């Protein structure tokens, strides 16, 4: 069977996967696992990368299990990020019911999977040239209200358009844009010690 073309759209790859092309599924995994992981890692605010890795694995398990239900008129990214968002919400609810490590303990000495798989062009990381700034950014993101943080991550980490973020979150597009604006304003305040980087968030 012919391998999936690298320039095929996500939706075309899903059609091929539905027809039995495993290479198409592998292409979807390679294309999206990094950004899904980065979204889940920052959304969960947990110590270590394990929970985020579990979310990504479960997302693709559900893609396989529900492939036949995928609507070709829908966007693949809307579908998978809705799954990822719901999984993160479930995990956060479970974490709220038990004690978990402080955010101050969230980072280890070694590079995380998120740092290894992060898109070097992702605007949320652009300009964060030192470990100190990256750590401060992670803490600043963790301190955002949940609704603002998820919109910021979907927009800046996953590069999704506002309309698609509105579909994923179930909020009106204008509300999504407002949440993004408030998130940027909060981050600029929290990162005021790093004025050059904060200005890049405008």
Phi, psi and omega per residue, in radians:
X1 nan 2.409 -3.097
X2 -1.142 2.488 3.122
X3 -1.302 2.748 -3.106
X4 -1.199 2.388 3.109
X5 -1.233 2.467 -3.077
X6 -1.192 -0.388 -3.104
X7 -1.692 0.129 -3.140
X8 -1.226 2.538 3.087
X9 -1.233 2.812 3.098
X10 -1.013 -0.720 -3.092
X11 -1.162 -0.675 3.087
X12 -1.142 -0.670 3.099
X13 -1.125 -0.666 3.116
X14 -1.138 -0.668 3.095
X15 -1.081 -0.750 3.126
X16 -1.127 -0.703 3.125
X17 -1.125 -0.705 3.106
X18 -1.074 -0.460 3.133
X19 -1.583 0.071 3.053
X20 1.828 0.113 -3.125
X21 -1.481 1.764 -3.124
X22 -1.203 -0.500 3.100
X23 -1.084 -0.570 3.115
X24 -1.150 -0.704 3.104
X25 -1.132 -0.749 3.120
X26 -1.037 -0.658 3.114
X27 -1.133 -0.709 3.108
X28 -1.114 -0.723 3.119
X29 -1.089 -0.860 -3.124
X30 -1.045 -0.668 -3.059
X31 -1.251 -0.617 -2.952
X32 -1.997 -0.223 -3.022
X33 -1.114 -0.632 -3.124
X34 -1.144 -0.855 -3.119
X35 -1.219 -0.605 3.061
X36 -1.120 -0.718 3.122
X37 -1.106 -0.807 -3.138
X38 -1.081 -0.693 3.081
X39 -1.076 -0.877 -3.093
X40 -1.142 -0.710 -3.117
X41 -1.029 -0.804 -3.102
X42 -1.363 -0.515 3.127
X43 -1.258 -0.638 -3.080
X44 -1.405 -0.480 3.112
X45 0.956 0.613 -3.069
X46 -1.750 2.819 3.100
X47 -1.312 2.222 3.126
X48 1.449 2.949 -3.062
X49 -1.684 -0.094 -3.062
X50 -0.947 -0.905 -3.130
X51 -1.039 -0.701 3.128
X52 -1.164 -0.687 3.092
X53 -1.088 -0.694 3.118
X54 -1.106 -0.697 3.121
X55 -1.078 -0.827 -3.121
X56 -1.080 -0.757 3.123
X57 -1.065 -0.758 -3.126
X58 -1.181 -0.607 3.090
X59 -1.012 -0.842 -3.079
X60 -1.310 -0.471 3.002
X61 -1.082 -0.757 -3.134
X62 -1.230 -0.552 3.041
X63 -1.060 -0.777 3.123
X64 -1.125 -0.818 -3.070
X65 -1.148 -0.563 -3.041
X66 -1.990 0.336 -3.091
X67 -0.982 -0.671 -3.088
X68 -1.178 -0.328 -3.117
X69 -1.563 -0.120 -3.075
X70 -1.171 2.255 3.132
X71 -1.531 2.078 -3.069
X72 -1.103 -0.313 3.125
X73 -1.453 -0.212 3.131
X74 -1.550 2.808 3.075
X75 -1.506 2.373 3.141
X76 -1.057 -0.722 -3.105
X77 -1.121 -0.646 3.084
X78 -1.047 -0.749 -3.116
X79 -1.118 -0.919 -3.033
X80 -1.247 -0.594 3.123
X81 -1.303 -0.474 3.017
X82 -1.151 -0.742 3.082
X83 -1.070 -0.851 -3.116
X84 -1.069 -0.749 -3.138
X85 -1.071 -0.793 -3.127
X86 -1.131 -0.673 3.090
X87 -1.121 -0.719 3.113
X88 -1.121 -0.742 3.116
X89 -1.045 -0.755 3.129
X90 -1.078 -0.763 -3.135
X91 -1.168 -0.693 3.124
X92 -1.117 -0.643 3.101
X93 -1.135 -0.694 3.105
X94 -1.175 -0.678 3.129
X95 -1.134 -0.583 -3.118
X96 -1.174 -0.341 -3.113
X97 -1.546 -0.073 3.132
X98 -2.488 2.796 3.115
X99 -1.246 2.487 3.106
X100 -2.428 2.819 -3.045
X101 -1.004 2.640 3.099
X102 -1.114 2.660 3.076
X103 -1.068 -0.433 3.130
X104 -1.159 -0.337 -3.127
X105 -1.756 0.188 -2.978
X106 -1.258 -0.395 -3.062
X107 -1.905 2.451 3.051
X108 -1.770 -3.068 -3.116
X109 -1.358 -0.569 -3.075
X110 -1.527 2.925 3.110
X111 -1.210 2.363 3.111
X112 -1.434 2.900 3.081
X113 -1.066 -0.601 3.124
X114 -1.062 -0.715 3.126
X115 -1.213 -0.554 -3.126
X116 -1.286 -0.574 -3.052
X117 -1.815 -0.068 -3.071
X118 -1.080 2.435 3.062
X119 -1.180 2.083 -3.097
X120 -1.109 -0.290 3.132
X121 -1.638 -0.053 -3.103
X122 -1.062 2.204 -3.016
X123 -1.149 -0.447 -3.135
X124 -1.155 -0.438 -3.127
X125 -1.739 -0.247 -3.038
X126 -1.092 2.278 3.123
X127 1.573 -0.236 3.128
X128 -1.463 1.371 -2.945
X129 -1.496 -0.192 -3.126
X130 -2.137 2.739 3.122
X131 -1.086 -0.581 -3.125
X132 -1.109 -0.785 -3.133
X133 -1.188 -0.721 3.126
X134 -1.066 -0.712 -3.141
X135 -1.159 -0.710 3.120
X136 -1.144 -0.664 3.104
X137 -1.106 -0.763 3.122
X138 -1.041 -0.745 3.131
X139 -1.179 -0.681 3.126
X140 -1.116 -0.743 3.095
X141 -1.078 -0.705 -3.124
X142 -1.137 -0.448 -3.107
X143 -1.513 -0.149 3.089
X144 -1.197 2.593 2.971
X145 -0.988 2.562 -3.034
X146 -0.897 -0.824 -3.061
X147 -1.151 -0.630 3.121
X148 -1.270 -0.690 -3.116
X149 -1.119 -0.767 -3.084
X150 -1.164 -0.645 3.089
X151 -1.148 -0.764 3.124
X152 -1.048 -0.768 -3.113
X153 -1.176 -0.751 3.137
X154 -1.120 -0.591 -3.123
X155 -1.416 -0.862 -2.984
X156 -1.558 -0.642 3.129
X157 -1.482 -0.770 -3.056
X158 -1.701 -0.125 3.062
X159 1.004 0.680 3.132
X160 -1.564 2.546 3.085
X161 -1.229 2.736 -3.094
X162 -1.031 -0.657 -3.124
X163 -1.073 -0.722 -3.138
X164 -1.227 -0.650 3.082
X165 -1.089 -0.654 3.094
X166 -1.083 -0.729 3.109
X167 -1.113 -0.699 -3.102
X168 -1.197 -0.761 -3.051
X169 -1.540 -0.255 -3.120
X170 1.316 0.328 3.135
X171 -1.908 2.656 3.087
X172 -1.041 2.632 -3.089
X173 -1.056 -0.661 3.122
X174 -1.132 -0.614 3.089
X175 -1.151 -0.720 3.108
X176 -1.052 -0.773 3.141
X177 -1.127 -0.649 3.103
X178 -1.134 -0.737 3.115
X179 -1.081 -0.670 3.115
X180 -1.137 -0.759 -3.132
X181 -1.090 -0.780 3.128
X182 -1.141 -0.652 3.107
X183 -1.081 -0.783 3.127
X184 -1.090 -0.716 3.139
X185 -1.121 -0.741 3.134
X186 -1.143 -0.744 -3.124
X187 -1.141 -0.660 3.110
X188 -1.083 -0.663 3.107
X189 -1.208 -0.807 -3.086
X190 -1.201 -0.413 -3.134
X191 -1.859 0.404 -3.061
X192 -1.114 -0.376 3.089
X193 -1.249 -0.264 3.116
X194 -2.072 1.238 -2.953
X195 -1.013 -0.682 -3.100
X196 -1.112 -0.755 3.140
X197 -1.237 -0.684 -3.141
X198 -1.069 -0.685 3.138
X199 -1.104 -0.510 -3.135
X200 -1.223 -0.271 -3.136
X201 -1.479 -0.089 -3.107
X202 -1.293 nan nan
